[in-house]
Amino acid sequence: TDNGPDLRVYLARSGGDVDGAIDLGRLKGNVGDQQYEIPAGTDLAAHTRVVIWCRAFSVSFTEAELRTV
């Protein structure tokens, strides 16, 4: 993703809306791999999108489908 102010990582329901999404914390970087702890009890069948959200401008920078392996 691009750099931006106040970027957060969310687990969201389909559609990528962050209302009711789970905030996993600030984006650790925009290059390479990062790991984020998912809270125990999170329903991954319901939260199917990872969204990088800019809180400063209330806009999604990018999102992707969450797949388990």
Beta strands, then each sheet from edge to edge (+ up, - down):
strand 1: 7-12
strand 2: 22-26
strand 3: 49-54
strand 4: 59-65
sheet 1: 2+ 1- 3+ 4-
end
